[in-house]
């Protein structure tokens, strides 16, 4: 449970079936910026890149702008890539509104400042639940991606993921890292419970997988949200891995890791970062194949969850997705993740029912 799943796997040399941590594996108002400054310091912007998001993205309020989406039926899933994306089927969604971009560090900072919330990665493991672990292994921490020095066996994700003490949303890469200059980047190192807590505070909720894919497709039926070509006209459309995974990344528009929300083109609904940048939590419990229901009914809202063995479906891919390893920067792509996991490539956004 939690990143102990990965910590134990690393030590025992075994892998957790079905879990892929490798690809799952905006600037707020003055109070938001002050909140970020109060909890973080010093993280430089890559040289030669602009830190200002697209002008069309409104980042001046605590909560993200909502984009209203009509009810509709769409073709969900794919049969072209990974088995868990099928079967392709008609899915109906009721009208809802989705946040224009993933929740940012600035926005999450305000939530924490207002509530005093402590994220999963900031909590120590309970020694009563893990009596065989040494005291040092019970300290708070999270998984951090670390590029390898060269080519490695891509079947062993432990070569590029490491457990880092002190890693959390304030310090995504461990002690010494900061979000001070990344107020407009998506918040990362947030578990499902952390995302739900924010959504509740905001008076919103997390999307179902069907809602998320419907919003990402924006009426399209193509492989990628923007068409059949990954780089139409040679233009990079999303923040994904550029180079050879997991040792060479030249950066997406100069960004290695997360990028400011809205740095890449919006989709047909006006939503940004639906593909790439960070994976996003959904309320849908992950199964190896889609469960096809009648298209006359919308996806049910999430019920209360207590079982930490349950895994949720992540959507959208991330800055770590590469064609030779994780070709999941597509609307149909999905990946399982346990509720208590937080990493450097998972974020979220909220929705509201209409």
N, C-alpha and C positions, 0 to 999 in steps of 0.2 A: 504494500500500500504506500501511497505517496511516492516520493522518489526512492523510498527504501526498496521498491520493486526493482529499480535499476541498480541501486547500490548492491543489493544482494546478488543480482544477476552478474554484476561485474566481478564480485569476489568468488562466486561459485563457478563462474565460467559458463553458466546456463543463460538462456534467453527467456523472456516472458512471452509465451505464445500470443501472437496477434498484436502485440504492442510495438509501435515503430517510433521511438522518440526522435529518430533522425528525420522523419518526414510525416510523423504521426498519421508521424514520424517519418485636435490641433491646439495651437497656443491659446490658452483661455484668457479670461480677463485678468486684471491686475492681481486679484486675490488668488487666482489659479497659479500665476507665475510666482507669487510670493510663497505659495504652498510648496511648489517645486523647489524653490531656493532654500526653503527651510529644512528640506530633507535630503538634499543632494548638492554635490558640487563638482565642477570641472569635468567635462567630457567634450573634447574638441570636435568641431564639424570637419568632415573630410575636405581637404584642400580642393579648390576648384568647383565646389558644389554649392548650390543655393539652399539655404535652410528655410526659405519662405515657401509654403505650400501654394498650390494653385489659387488664384484670386477667387475662383468660384466656390471654394470651400470656406464656409463660415465657421470660424473658430473663436469667436469673441464672447461666447456665452459658456456657462458652466456645462450645460448639456448640449450634445450635438443636435444640429438641425435634423428634423425628421422628413423623409421623403415618402409621401403617400403612394401606395401601390394598389392597383385595383385587384379585385378577385379574378381568378382565372384558372384555366386548366392548361398544363404544360406537359411535355414529355420529359420525364425525370430519369436520370441514369444514363449509362453507356454500356455498350458491349464491345468496345474497341480496345480497352486498356486492361483494367484490373477486374477480377471476378466479382469483388464486393460492390461494384458499381451497377450491377444488374439485379433483376431484369429491368429493361427499359419499360416504362409504363406511364400511363396518364395519371397525373396527380392534380388535385384541386386544392387551391388555397383561398381562404376568405380574405377580404381586404385588410391590409395592415400597413403600418408605416415603419420604416427602418431608418436607423441613424445613418447619416450620409457617410460616415467614416468610422473606423474602429475607435474605441475609447482610448484617449491619449493619456500620457503621463500627467499632464496638467489636470485633466479631468479626474483621474483616479486620485491624484494628490488632494483635491478638494474634498472628495468623498472621505478619504482617510482623516483629513484635518477636521471634518465635521463630525465624524462618528467615532474616531479612535480605533477603527477596525484594524485587526492584525491578520495578515494573510497567512495562508497555509505554510508558505515557505519560511515565514518568520517565527513559526511555532516549533518548539522542540518535539521530538518523538516521545511518546509516552513509554517510560521504561517498563510499566506493567504489561504493555502489549508486546514489547520486544526485550524480554529478559536476557537474551543471549548476546545482545549488543553491548560493546564497550561504551562507557559514558561519552567519549568523544564522538561516537557515531550517532548519538542522540541529539546533537546540537543542530540548530536550524540550518538549512541549506537547500540547494536545488541543483538541477542539471544545467550544465553550461556547455554549449557547443565550442569545441576547440579544433581548429584546422590541423590536419596531420602534416608532417614534414614532407610527405610524398605519397605515392600511390599505396593503397592498402586494399585488403580484402573487403569488398563492399557488403559482404554477408555478415560482418561483425561490427555492429553500430557502436560497441563499447570503445572502439578506437578513436572516435571523435566526440563522444559525450563523456563528461567527467562530473563527478559530484563536487560541488564547490561550497564549502562552509561560508555562511553569510550571504549567499546569493539570494536575492529577493527582488521585488519590483523596484525598490529604491537603488539597489546595487545588483543589476541583472547579471553581471559577470563575476560576482563575488566581491569580497572586501577590496576597496580601492576603486571600484568602478562607480559610476554615478549617472544620473539622468539630468543633471543641471542644465545642460545644453540640448536636451532632447525632450523638451516639454511638448512638442508637437509630434513626437513619435508615438506609435501604439504602445500602450502599457504591455509589458510581458512579465513572465514569472507569476502568472495568475492562474489559480486552479479553477475548476468549475464552480466550487463553492464561493470563491472570491468574486467571480463574475456574477453569480446570482445575487450576492450581497450588494454589489454595486447597482445592479438592475433594480432591486427592491428599493434601495435608497432613492434612485432616480424616478421611481414610479413607473418603471418599465419592466420588460422581461427579456429573456433570451429567445432567439428564434428557434423554431423547429428546423430540422434539416430540409424539409420540403420548402418551407418559407425562404430559407437561405438560398437554396439552389434556384428557386423561382426568381428571386431578386437578382442573383448573379447573372442569370441568363438574360434577363431584361428583354424577353421576347425572342431571343435567338435560339436556333437549333443546331448551331455549329459546334465544332470540337472545343474551340476556345470562345470565351465570351465575346470576342471581337471578330471572329471569323475562323477560317480554316488554317491560316498561316500563323505560326507562333510570333513572327515578327513581320507584320504586313509593311511592305515598302521599306524593310530594314529598320523599322521603328520598334523599340522595346516598349511593351505595353504594360508590364508589371515588374515588380521587384522580385526577381528570382535569381538563382545562382548563375553567375556568369564565369565560365571557365571549367575546370576539371574538379569534380567533387571527390573527396572533401579537402583537397589541399591547395587548390588554386582558384581564387575568386577575384576577378578584376573589378567587381562592383557593378551594381545596376544604376546607371546614370551617376556613377561615382560613389554610391552607397554600398558598403559592405556591412551586412546586417540589416536592421530595420531602417526605414526611410521616413521622412515626415509624411504624414497622411496627405493624400492629394498630390503627391509628386508625379503620379502617372495618370493617364487619361481616365476619365469617368466612363462608366458603362452607359447603356441606353436609358437607364432610369436615373442617371445622374449620381450614382453611387460610386465612391472611389475605394480602391484597395480591396475590392471583393476577391480579387485574385492576387496571390503573392503577398509580400510583406510579412503578415503573420497568419497562421492558422486561426480559425475562429470557432469557439465553442457553440454547439447547438444543444437543444434539450432532448434530442432524439437518442434513445439508447441504441448503441451500435450492435448490429447483427451482421453476420457474414454475407447476407444478401438482403436486398430491400424486401420489406413486407408489403405486398400489394394490397391496398384496400380499395373500396369503392370510390371512384372519383367524385361522387356526389357529396362527400363529406371532407371537410378540411382537417388538417393535422390536429390531434388533440394537444392541449396544453400540457406541460410537464407536471407530473405528480411529484409530491414530496419524495425525496430520495435519501435513504439512510445507508444503503448497502454500498460500501466503498469498493466492492468488487465489480460493480456495474461500470461499464465504459460508455462514454458518449461519442457521438460522431463529430469529428472536426471537419471543417470545410475550408476550401480556398487555397490550400497550399501556402508556402512561405518563401522567405528569402533563401532558404536552404534547399528548395526543390530544384533538381537538376535532371535533364533528360536521361542521363545514363543511370540514374539511381531512383529518382522520385518524380516521375512525370505526372504530378498531381496539381499543376497550376491550371486547372480546368473546372468549370462549374460542377461537373458530374463527380469529380474526385472526392474521396472521403477517407477518413482514417480514424481508428479507435484510440481513445485515451481514457485512462482511469480518472475518476473525479478529483482525486487529490494530487494530481501531477501538475507541476508548473515548470516551464522550461523557457529558454531564450527565444522561442519562435511561436509561442501560443498567446493570442490575445482574444478579443471579443468585441461585439457591438450589440446594441439592444434594439428591441422593436416594441411597438404598442399595437394592440388590436383596435380596429376601427368599427 
